[in-house]
């Protein structure tokens, strides 16, 4: 049987990248490490849920430094009231911990606008850093909006007074109102 496997491996070599083959081997080793793994006669698998729960709890404990806790204090944004009594957040330069969120809005003309928003990880609030118009007339938005999005995000983060909003929709509406 071993010689037959070697023959087939020589005849049909595995052309997947090394990282994918390594990942598959790691998965097989992890599955073989499960104490209660059973394969049914129909080809199904059974794992004791308690063992799986223990593995998940151990993995969470090992990686808990990567998990964001909404109520936890962090270097980040402090609250203030923005324009028109809307809740906003003022973030000190260099202290932002943000993720990028992309939102789309369909206009009545049939065009679509892509909003590149940032979400502050410490407060969960949003602001629009850039917007791009698609499948419509470019004359409906200023030409600088369609240029380099990354540059607009970087410039927005350097701005000392950012207006942050509770939802993506509020941030998009504020961006549209400012045009």
Backbone as JSON Lines, residues from 0, in Angstrom:
{"i":0,"aa":"X","n":[0.83,-1.2,0.0],"ca":[0.0,0.0,0.0],"c":[0.87,1.26,0.0]}
{"i":1,"aa":"X","n":[1.97,1.23,0.76],"ca":[2.86,2.38,0.83],"c":[3.48,2.64,-0.54]}
{"i":2,"aa":"X","n":[3.89,1.57,-1.21],"ca":[4.48,1.74,-2.55],"c":[3.47,2.3,-3.54]}
{"i":3,"aa":"X","n":[2.2,1.88,-3.41],"ca":[1.15,2.41,-4.29],"c":[0.95,3.91,-4.05]}
{"i":4,"aa":"X","n":[0.95,4.32,-2.76],"ca":[0.83,5.75,-2.43],"c":[2.01,6.54,-2.98]}
{"i":5,"aa":"X","n":[3.21,6.0,-2.87],"ca":[4.39,6.68,-3.4],"c":[4.31,6.81,-4.93]}
{"i":6,"aa":"X","n":[3.82,5.74,-5.57],"ca":[3.67,5.77,-7.03],"c":[2.69,6.86,-7.46]}
{"i":7,"aa":"X","n":[1.53,6.92,-6.76],"ca":[0.55,7.96,-7.1],"c":[1.07,9.36,-6.79]}
{"i":8,"aa":"X","n":[1.84,9.49,-5.69],"ca":[2.44,10.8,-5.36],"c":[3.43,11.22,-6.43]}
{"i":9,"aa":"X","n":[4.17,10.26,-7.0],"ca":[5.11,10.57,-8.06],"c":[4.38,10.88,-9.36]}
{"i":10,"aa":"X","n":[3.3,10.11,-9.64],"ca":[2.54,10.28,-10.86],"c":[1.71,11.56,-10.85]}
{"i":11,"aa":"X","n":[1.11,11.87,-9.7],"ca":[0.26,13.06,-9.55],"c":[0.78,13.9,-8.38]}
{"i":12,"aa":"X","n":[1.81,14.71,-8.59],"ca":[2.36,15.5,-7.48],"c":[1.37,16.58,-7.02]}
{"i":13,"aa":"X","n":[1.46,16.89,-5.74],"ca":[0.62,17.92,-5.14],"c":[1.18,19.28,-5.54]}
{"i":14,"aa":"X","n":[0.44,20.04,-6.32],"ca":[0.94,21.32,-6.84],"c":[0.45,22.52,-6.03]}
{"i":15,"aa":"X","n":[-0.17,22.25,-4.88],"ca":[-0.62,23.35,-4.02],"c":[0.59,24.03,-3.39]}
{"i":16,"aa":"X","n":[0.44,25.29,-3.02],"ca":[1.57,25.99,-2.37],"c":[1.93,25.32,-1.04]}
{"i":17,"aa":"X","n":[3.18,25.53,-0.62],"ca":[3.67,24.92,0.63],"c":[2.84,25.32,1.83]}
{"i":18,"aa":"X","n":[2.42,26.6,1.9],"ca":[1.66,27.05,3.06],"c":[0.34,26.32,3.16]}
{"i":19,"aa":"X","n":[-0.28,26.02,2.02],"ca":[-1.57,25.32,2.04],"c":[-1.39,23.86,2.46]}
{"i":20,"aa":"X","n":[-0.32,23.22,1.98],"ca":[-0.04,21.85,2.39],"c":[0.28,21.78,3.88]}
{"i":21,"aa":"X","n":[1.05,22.76,4.39],"ca":[1.39,22.81,5.81],"c":[0.13,23.02,6.66]}
{"i":22,"aa":"X","n":[-0.75,23.9,6.18],"ca":[-1.99,24.16,6.91],"c":[-2.86,22.9,6.97]}
{"i":23,"aa":"X","n":[-2.92,22.14,5.88],"ca":[-3.69,20.9,5.88],"c":[-3.09,19.89,6.85]}
{"i":24,"aa":"X","n":[-1.75,19.77,6.87],"ca":[-1.1,18.85,7.8],"c":[-1.37,19.24,9.25]}
{"i":25,"aa":"X","n":[-1.33,20.56,9.54],"ca":[-1.61,21.04,10.9],"c":[-3.05,20.71,11.3]}
{"i":26,"aa":"X","n":[-3.99,20.85,10.36],"ca":[-5.39,20.52,10.66],"c":[-5.53,19.03,10.95]}
{"i":27,"aa":"X","n":[-4.88,18.19,10.15],"ca":[-4.96,16.75,10.36],"c":[-4.36,16.37,11.71]}
{"i":28,"aa":"X","n":[-3.23,16.99,12.07],"ca":[-2.63,16.72,13.38],"c":[-3.55,17.16,14.52]}
{"i":29,"aa":"X","n":[-4.19,18.32,14.36],"ca":[-5.12,18.8,15.38],"c":[-6.32,17.86,15.5]}
{"i":30,"aa":"X","n":[-6.85,17.41,14.37],"ca":[-8.0,16.49,14.4],"c":[-7.59,15.15,15.02]}
{"i":31,"aa":"X","n":[-6.39,14.68,14.71],"ca":[-5.93,13.42,15.3],"c":[-5.67,13.56,16.8]}
{"i":32,"aa":"X","n":[-5.43,14.78,17.24],"ca":[-5.2,15.03,18.67],"c":[-6.47,15.03,19.51]}
{"i":33,"aa":"X","n":[-7.62,15.08,18.88],"ca":[-8.88,15.05,19.62],"c":[-9.11,13.65,20.18]}
{"i":34,"aa":"X","n":[-9.4,13.57,21.46],"ca":[-9.55,12.27,22.13],"c":[-10.85,11.57,21.75]}
{"i":35,"aa":"X","n":[-11.9,12.34,21.54],"ca":[-13.22,11.74,21.34],"c":[-13.67,11.75,19.89]}
{"i":36,"aa":"X","n":[-12.77,11.97,18.96],"ca":[-13.13,11.98,17.54],"c":[-13.46,10.56,17.08]}
{"i":37,"aa":"X","n":[-14.65,10.4,16.53],"ca":[-15.06,9.11,15.99],"c":[-15.62,9.34,14.6]}
{"i":38,"aa":"X","n":[-15.35,8.38,13.72],"ca":[-15.89,8.43,12.37],"c":[-16.94,7.35,12.26]}
{"i":39,"aa":"X","n":[-18.13,7.74,11.8],"ca":[-19.22,6.77,11.68],"c":[-19.04,5.94,10.42]}
{"i":40,"aa":"X","n":[-19.79,4.86,10.31],"ca":[-19.68,3.99,9.13],"c":[-20.14,4.7,7.86]}
{"i":41,"aa":"X","n":[-20.98,5.74,7.99],"ca":[-21.43,6.49,6.82],"c":[-20.44,7.59,6.42]}
{"i":42,"aa":"X","n":[-19.37,7.76,7.2],"ca":[-18.37,8.77,6.88],"c":[-18.53,10.06,7.66]}
{"i":43,"aa":"X","n":[-19.5,10.13,8.55],"ca":[-19.68,11.31,9.39],"c":[-18.69,11.32,10.54]}
{"i":44,"aa":"X","n":[-18.54,12.48,11.17],"ca":[-17.62,12.6,12.3],"c":[-18.4,13.01,13.53]}
{"i":45,"aa":"X","n":[-17.92,12.54,14.69],"ca":[-18.51,12.92,15.96],"c":[-17.4,13.33,16.91]}
{"i":46,"aa":"X","n":[-17.57,14.48,17.54],"ca":[-16.64,14.98,18.55],"c":[-17.47,15.33,19.78]}
{"i":47,"aa":"X","n":[-16.97,14.95,20.93],"ca":[-17.66,15.27,22.18],"c":[-17.7,16.8,22.33]}
{"i":48,"aa":"X","n":[-18.9,17.37,22.48],"ca":[-18.99,18.84,22.59],"c":[-18.21,19.39,23.79]}
{"i":49,"aa":"X","n":[-18.12,18.63,24.86],"ca":[-17.4,19.11,26.04],"c":[-15.9,19.27,25.74]}
{"i":50,"aa":"X","n":[-15.33,18.33,24.99],"ca":[-13.92,18.45,24.62],"c":[-13.71,19.65,23.71]}
{"i":51,"aa":"X","n":[-14.61,19.84,22.78],"ca":[-14.53,20.99,21.89],"c":[-14.62,22.3,22.68]}
{"i":52,"aa":"X","n":[-15.53,22.34,23.65],"ca":[-15.7,23.53,24.49],"c":[-14.41,23.81,25.26]}
{"i":53,"aa":"X","n":[-13.78,22.76,25.79],"ca":[-12.52,22.94,26.52],"c":[-11.43,23.51,25.61]}
{"i":54,"aa":"X","n":[-11.36,23.02,24.38],"ca":[-10.37,23.51,23.42],"c":[-10.61,24.99,23.11]}
{"i":55,"aa":"X","n":[-11.87,25.36,22.94],"ca":[-12.2,26.75,22.63],"c":[-11.85,27.67,23.79]}
{"i":56,"aa":"X","n":[-12.18,27.24,25.0],"ca":[-11.86,28.06,26.18],"c":[-10.35,28.22,26.31]}
{"i":57,"aa":"X","n":[-9.59,27.15,26.09],"ca":[-8.14,27.24,26.17],"c":[-7.59,28.18,25.1]}
{"i":58,"aa":"X","n":[-8.12,28.12,23.88],"ca":[-7.67,29.0,22.81],"c":[-8.02,30.45,23.11]}
{"i":59,"aa":"X","n":[-9.21,30.68,23.66],"ca":[-9.59,32.05,24.04],"c":[-8.65,32.61,25.09]}
{"i":60,"aa":"X","n":[-8.34,31.79,26.08],"ca":[-7.46,32.23,27.15],"c":[-6.07,32.56,26.6]}
{"i":61,"aa":"X","n":[-5.62,31.75,25.66],"ca":[-4.3,31.96,25.07],"c":[-4.26,33.23,24.21]}
{"i":62,"aa":"X","n":[-5.37,33.56,23.55],"ca":[-5.4,34.7,22.63],"c":[-6.21,35.89,23.14]}
{"i":63,"aa":"X","n":[-6.51,35.94,24.43],"ca":[-7.39,37.0,24.92],"c":[-6.78,38.39,24.8]}
{"i":64,"aa":"X","n":[-5.48,38.49,24.64],"ca":[-4.86,39.8,24.46],"c":[-5.23,40.42,23.11]}
{"i":65,"aa":"X","n":[-5.76,39.63,22.17],"ca":[-6.15,40.14,20.85],"c":[-7.6,40.58,20.79]}
{"i":66,"aa":"X","n":[-8.39,40.27,21.81],"ca":[-9.83,40.53,21.77],"c":[-10.12,41.94,22.26]}
{"i":67,"aa":"X","n":[-10.94,42.66,21.5],"ca":[-11.35,44.02,21.87],"c":[-12.54,43.95,22.82]}
{"i":68,"aa":"X","n":[-12.45,44.65,23.93],"ca":[-13.54,44.7,24.9],"c":[-14.14,46.11,24.85]}
{"i":69,"aa":"X","n":[-15.42,46.24,24.46],"ca":[-16.01,47.56,24.28],"c":[-15.94,48.46,25.51]}
{"i":70,"aa":"X","n":[-16.07,47.94,26.71],"ca":[-16.08,48.77,27.9],"c":[-14.7,49.07,28.45]}
{"i":71,"aa":"X","n":[-13.68,48.44,27.89],"ca":[-12.34,48.6,28.42],"c":[-11.75,49.95,28.04]}
{"i":72,"aa":"X","n":[-11.01,50.59,28.96],"ca":[-10.37,51.85,28.61],"c":[-9.23,51.61,27.64]}
{"i":73,"aa":"X","n":[-9.0,52.58,26.77],"ca":[-7.88,52.47,25.83],"c":[-7.4,53.85,25.48]}
{"i":74,"aa":"X","n":[-6.24,53.89,24.83],"ca":[-5.78,55.17,24.31],"c":[-6.68,55.51,23.17]}
{"i":75,"aa":"X","n":[-7.36,56.51,23.16],"ca":[-8.21,56.73,22.02],"c":[-8.98,57.99,22.17]}
{"i":76,"aa":"X","n":[-10.23,57.87,21.86],"ca":[-11.06,59.02,21.65],"c":[-11.72,59.45,22.95]}
{"i":77,"aa":"X","n":[-11.84,60.74,23.14],"ca":[-12.56,61.29,24.28],"c":[-13.79,62.0,23.77]}
{"i":78,"aa":"X","n":[-14.84,62.04,24.56],"ca":[-16.12,62.57,24.08],"c":[-16.17,64.09,24.1]}
{"i":79,"aa":"X","n":[-16.91,64.63,23.16],"ca":[-17.28,66.05,23.13],"c":[-18.51,66.17,22.26]}
{"i":80,"aa":"X","n":[-19.17,67.31,22.27],"ca":[-20.35,67.52,21.43],"c":[-19.91,68.26,20.18]}
{"i":81,"aa":"X","n":[-20.32,67.73,19.01],"ca":[-19.89,68.29,17.74],"c":[-20.88,69.3,17.2]}
{"i":82,"aa":"X","n":[-20.84,69.48,15.88],"ca":[-21.68,70.46,15.22],"c":[-23.15,70.15,15.42]}
{"i":83,"aa":"X","n":[-23.93,71.13,15.58],"ca":[-25.38,70.99,15.64],"c":[-25.85,70.08,16.76]}
{"i":84,"aa":"X","n":[-25.18,70.06,17.89],"ca":[-25.52,69.27,19.07],"c":[-25.55,67.77,18.78]}
{"i":85,"aa":"X","n":[-24.85,67.35,17.72],"ca":[-24.73,65.92,17.45],"c":[-23.6,65.36,18.31]}
{"i":86,"aa":"X","n":[-23.76,64.16,18.82],"ca":[-22.65,63.6,19.59],"c":[-21.47,63.32,18.68]}
{"i":87,"aa":"X","n":[-20.31,63.74,19.08],"ca":[-19.11,63.53,18.3],"c":[-17.97,63.23,19.25]}
{"i":88,"aa":"X","n":[-16.83,62.89,18.71],"ca":[-15.68,62.57,19.53],"c":[-14.47,63.31,18.98]}
{"i":89,"aa":"X","n":[-13.66,63.86,19.87],"ca":[-12.45,64.54,19.48],"c":[-11.29,63.63,19.84]}
{"i":90,"aa":"X","n":[-10.48,63.26,18.87],"ca":[-9.39,62.34,19.11],"c":[-8.06,63.06,19.0]}
{"i":91,"aa":"X","n":[-7.18,62.87,19.98],"ca":[-5.87,63.47,19.89],"c":[-5.07,62.84,18.77]}
{"i":92,"aa":"X","n":[-4.21,63.64,18.17],"ca":[-3.41,63.17,17.04],"c":[-2.53,62.02,17.47]}
{"i":93,"aa":"X","n":[-2.46,60.97,16.65],"ca":[-1.6,59.84,16.92],"c":[-2.17,58.84,17.91]}
{"i":94,"aa":"X","n":[-3.3,59.13,18.54],"ca":[-3.83,58.22,19.55],"c":[-5.01,57.42,19.02]}
{"i":95,"aa":"X","n":[-5.32,57.53,17.74],"ca":[-6.47,56.82,17.19],"c":[-6.17,55.34,17.0]}
{"i":96,"aa":"X","n":[-7.13,54.52,17.36],"ca":[-7.08,53.1,17.11],"c":[-8.34,52.81,16.32]}
{"i":97,"aa":"X","n":[-8.22,52.72,14.99],"ca":[-9.39,52.66,14.12],"c":[-9.33,51.46,13.19]}
{"i":98,"aa":"X","n":[-10.52,51.08,12.7],"ca":[-10.62,50.12,11.62],"c":[-11.36,50.79,10.47]}
{"i":99,"aa":"X","n":[-11.11,50.3,9.28],"ca":[-11.77,50.85,8.1],"c":[-13.08,50.13,7.85]}
{"i":100,"aa":"X","n":[-14.12,50.88,7.59],"ca":[-15.44,50.34,7.28],"c":[-15.88,50.94,5.95]}
{"i":101,"aa":"X","n":[-16.32,50.1,5.03],"ca":[-16.78,50.58,3.73],"c":[-18.29,50.44,3.66]}
{"i":102,"aa":"X","n":[-18.97,51.51,3.3],"ca":[-20.43,51.51,3.19],"c":[-20.82,52.04,1.82]}
{"i":103,"aa":"X","n":[-21.93,51.57,1.31],"ca":[-22.41,51.98,0.0],"c":[-23.79,52.61,0.13]}
{"i":104,"aa":"X","n":[-24.07,53.55,-0.78],"ca":[-25.4,54.18,-0.83],"c":[-25.78,54.34,-2.29]}
{"i":105,"aa":"X","n":[-27.0,53.91,-2.63],"ca":[-27.53,54.06,-3.99],"c":[-28.24,55.4,-4.08]}
{"i":106,"aa":"X","n":[-27.88,56.2,-5.07],"ca":[-28.52,57.5,-5.27],"c":[-29.76,57.32,-6.15]}
{"i":107,"aa":"X","n":[-30.65,58.31,-6.14],"ca":[-31.87,58.23,-6.94],"c":[-31.57,58.21,-8.44]}
{"i":108,"aa":"X","n":[-30.41,58.75,-8.83],"ca":[-30.02,58.76,-10.24],"c":[-29.55,57.39,-10.71]}
{"i":109,"aa":"X","n":[-29.4,56.44,-9.79],"ca":[-28.9,55.12,-10.15],"c":[-27.42,54.96,-9.86]}
{"i":110,"aa":"X","n":[-26.74,56.06,-9.6],"ca":[-25.31,55.99,-9.27],"c":[-25.15,55.44,-7.85]}
{"i":111,"aa":"X","n":[-23.95,55.01,-7.54],"ca":[-23.66,54.5,-6.21],"c":[-22.48,55.27,-5.64]}
{"i":112,"aa":"X","n":[-22.52,55.5,-4.34],"ca":[-21.42,56.18,-3.66],"c":[-20.83,55.21,-2.65]}
{"i":113,"aa":"X","n":[-19.49,55.07,-2.71],"ca":[-18.79,54.25,-1.73],"c":[-18.16,55.17,-0.7]}
{"i":114,"aa":"X","n":[-18.53,54.99,0.56],"ca":[-17.99,55.79,1.66],"c":[-16.92,54.97,2.37]}
{"i":115,"aa":"X","n":[-15.74,55.55,2.51],"ca":[-14.69,54.92,3.3],"c":[-14.73,55.57,4.67]}
{"i":116,"aa":"X","n":[-15.18,54.8,5.66],"ca":[-15.36,55.31,7.01],"c":[-14.29,54.72,7.93]}
{"i":117,"aa":"X","n":[-14.03,55.38,9.03],"ca":[-13.18,54.84,10.08],"c":[-14.02,54.71,11.33]}
{"i":118,"aa":"X","n":[-13.82,53.61,12.05],"ca":[-14.53,53.37,13.3],"c":[-13.5,53.37,14.42]}
{"i":119,"aa":"X","n":[-13.71,54.23,15.4],"ca":[-12.83,54.31,16.57],"c":[-13.07,53.08,17.43]}
{"i":120,"aa":"X","n":[-12.04,52.31,17.72],"ca":[-12.2,51.07,18.46],"c":[-12.58,51.3,19.92]}
{"i":121,"aa":"X","n":[-12.18,52.43,20.49],"ca":[-12.49,52.65,21.9],"c":[-13.92,53.13,22.13]}
{"i":122,"aa":"X","n":[-14.52,53.78,21.13],"ca":[-15.88,54.3,21.32],"c":[-16.91,53.66,20.4]}
{"i":123,"aa":"X","n":[-16.46,53.06,19.31],"ca":[-17.38,52.47,18.35],"c":[-18.03,53.48,17.43]}
{"i":124,"aa":"X","n":[-17.56,54.73,17.44],"ca":[-18.14,55.78,16.61],"c":[-17.45,55.86,15.25]}
{"i":125,"aa":"X","n":[-18.1,56.53,14.28],"ca":[-17.67,56.55,12.9],"c":[-17.46,57.97,12.38]}
{"i":126,"aa":"X","n":[-16.57,58.11,11.39],"ca":[-16.53,59.3,10.57],"c":[-16.14,58.89,9.16]}
{"i":127,"aa":"X","n":[-16.6,59.66,8.17],"ca":[-16.3,59.38,6.77],"c":[-15.01,60.09,6.41]}
{"i":128,"aa":"X","n":[-14.04,59.32,5.89],"ca":[-12.77,59.89,5.5],"c":[-12.73,60.21,4.01]}
{"i":129,"aa":"X","n":[-13.45,59.44,3.19],"ca":[-13.45,59.66,1.74],"c":[-14.7,59.03,1.15]}
{"i":130,"aa":"X","n":[-15.06,59.49,-0.03],"ca":[-16.2,58.94,-0.75],"c":[-15.87,58.91,-2.24]}
{"i":131,"aa":"X","n":[-16.42,57.92,-2.93],"ca":[-16.2,57.79,-4.37],"c":[-17.53,57.53,-5.06]}
{"i":132,"aa":"X","n":[-17.72,58.16,-6.2],"ca":[-18.95,58.0,-6.98],"c":[-18.72,56.99,-8.09]}
{"i":133,"aa":"X","n":[-19.67,56.06,-8.26],"ca":[-19.58,55.03,-9.28],"c":[-20.83,55.04,-10.15]}
{"i":134,"aa":"X","n":[-20.68,54.74,-11.41],"ca":[-21.74,54.56,-12.41],"c":[-22.7,55.73,-12.52]}
{"i":135,"aa":"X","n":[-22.21,56.91,-12.31],"ca":[-23.04,58.09,-12.46],"c":[-22.19,59.23,-12.99]}
{"i":136,"aa":"X","n":[-22.8,60.36,-13.17],"ca":[-22.06,61.53,-13.63],"c":[-21.13,62.05,-12.56]}
{"i":137,"aa":"X","n":[-19.86,62.24,-12.89],"ca":[-18.88,62.73,-11.92],"c":[-19.15,64.18,-11.52]}
{"i":138,"aa":"X","n":[-20.0,64.87,-12.29],"ca":[-20.26,66.26,-11.96],"c":[-21.11,66.42,-10.7]}
{"i":139,"aa":"X","n":[-21.73,65.3,-10.22],"ca":[-22.57,65.41,-9.03],"c":[-21.75,65.47,-7.75]}
{"i":140,"aa":"X","n":[-20.47,65.09,-7.79],"ca":[-19.58,65.2,-6.64],"c":[-18.33,65.95,-7.07]}
{"i":141,"aa":"X","n":[-17.71,66.68,-6.16],"ca":[-16.48,67.39,-6.52],"c":[-15.41,66.42,-7.01]}
{"i":142,"aa":"X","n":[-14.55,66.84,-7.95],"ca":[-13.55,65.93,-8.54],"c":[-12.52,65.41,-7.54]}
{"i":143,"aa":"X","n":[-12.24,66.15,-6.46],"ca":[-11.23,65.69,-5.52],"c":[-11.68,64.46,-4.74]}
{"i":144,"aa":"X","n":[-12.98,64.19,-4.73],"ca":[-13.48,63.04,-3.98],"c":[-13.07,61.73,-4.65]}
{"i":145,"aa":"X","n":[-12.99,61.71,-5.97],"ca":[-12.67,60.47,-6.69],"c":[-11.18,60.18,-6.75]}
{"i":146,"aa":"X","n":[-10.33,61.0,-6.16],"ca":[-8.9,60.74,-6.24],"c":[-8.48,59.72,-5.19]}
{"i":147,"aa":"X","n":[-7.24,59.66,-4.85],"ca":[-6.64,58.62,-4.02],"c":[-7.29,58.53,-2.64]}
{"i":148,"aa":"X","n":[-8.0,57.43,-2.38],"ca":[-8.71,57.23,-1.12],"c":[-7.75,57.12,0.05]}
{"i":149,"aa":"X","n":[-6.64,56.42,-0.14],"ca":[-5.68,56.26,0.96],"c":[-5.14,57.6,1.43]}
{"i":150,"aa":"X","n":[-4.89,58.5,0.48],"ca":[-4.39,59.83,0.84],"c":[-5.44,60.6,1.63]}
{"i":151,"aa":"X","n":[-6.71,60.45,1.25],"ca":[-7.78,61.14,1.97],"c":[-7.93,60.6,3.39]}
{"i":152,"aa":"X","n":[-7.8,59.3,3.55],"ca":[-7.89,58.72,4.9],"c":[-6.74,59.24,5.75]}
{"i":153,"aa":"X","n":[-5.53,59.25,5.21],"ca":[-4.37,59.75,5.95],"c":[-4.54,61.22,6.32]}
{"i":154,"aa":"X","n":[-5.02,62.02,5.38],"ca":[-5.23,63.45,5.66],"c":[-6.31,63.64,6.72]}
{"i":155,"aa":"X","n":[-7.36,62.84,6.66],"ca":[-8.43,62.96,7.65],"c":[-7.93,62.62,9.04]}
{"i":156,"aa":"X","n":[-7.06,61.61,9.14],"ca":[-6.53,61.24,10.45],"c":[-5.6,62.3,11.02]}
{"i":157,"aa":"X","n":[-4.97,63.09,10.16],"ca":[-4.09,64.15,10.63],"c":[-4.87,65.37,11.09]}
{"i":158,"aa":"X","n":[-6.14,65.45,10.73],"ca":[-6.99,66.56,11.14],"c":[-7.21,66.48,12.64]}
{"i":159,"aa":"X","n":[-7.01,67.56,13.36],"ca":[-7.14,67.53,14.82],"c":[-8.59,67.55,15.28]}
{"i":160,"aa":"X","n":[-9.52,68.01,14.48],"ca":[-10.93,68.07,14.86],"c":[-11.75,67.16,13.96]}
{"i":161,"aa":"X","n":[-12.01,65.97,14.42],"ca":[-12.81,65.02,13.65],"c":[-14.18,64.91,14.3]}
{"i":162,"aa":"X","n":[-15.21,64.92,13.49],"ca":[-16.57,64.75,14.01],"c":[-16.95,63.29,13.88]}
{"i":163,"aa":"X","n":[-17.16,62.64,15.01],"ca":[-17.48,61.22,15.07],"c":[-18.97,61.07,15.34]}
{"i":164,"aa":"X","n":[-19.6,60.07,14.73],"ca":[-21.04,59.87,14.85],"c":[-21.33,58.45,15.33]}
{"i":165,"aa":"X","n":[-22.48,58.28,15.94],"ca":[-22.83,57.0,16.56],"c":[-23.03,55.89,15.54]}
{"i":166,"aa":"X","n":[-23.52,56.21,14.34],"ca":[-23.76,55.18,13.33],"c":[-23.09,55.57,12.02]}
{"i":167,"aa":"X","n":[-22.91,54.59,11.16],"ca":[-22.35,54.84,9.84],"c":[-23.29,55.74,9.05]}
{"i":168,"aa":"X","n":[-24.6,55.52,9.18],"ca":[-25.58,56.33,8.46],"c":[-25.5,57.8,8.82]}
{"i":169,"aa":"X","n":[-25.34,58.1,10.12],"ca":[-25.21,59.5,10.54],"c":[-23.95,60.12,9.96]}
{"i":170,"aa":"X","n":[-22.86,59.36,9.94],"ca":[-21.6,59.88,9.38],"c":[-21.75,60.15,7.89]}
{"i":171,"aa":"X","n":[-22.43,59.23,7.18],"ca":[-22.64,59.42,5.74],"c":[-23.53,60.64,5.49]}
{"i":172,"aa":"X","n":[-24.58,60.8,6.28],"ca":[-25.46,61.96,6.12],"c":[-24.71,63.26,6.37]}
{"i":173,"aa":"X","n":[-23.85,63.28,7.37],"ca":[-23.07,64.48,7.67],"c":[-22.11,64.8,6.53]}
{"i":174,"aa":"X","n":[-21.51,63.77,5.94],"ca":[-20.61,63.97,4.79],"c":[-21.38,64.57,3.62]}
{"i":175,"aa":"X","n":[-22.57,64.0,3.35],"ca":[-23.39,64.52,2.24],"c":[-23.81,65.96,2.5]}
{"i":176,"aa":"X","n":[-24.17,66.29,3.73],"ca":[-24.6,67.65,4.07],"c":[-23.46,68.64,3.91]}
{"i":177,"aa":"X","n":[-22.22,68.19,4.14],"ca":[-21.07,69.09,4.02],"c":[-20.72,69.4,2.58]}
{"i":178,"aa":"X","n":[-21.21,68.58,1.63],"ca":[-20.91,68.84,0.21],"c":[-21.71,70.01,-0.2]}
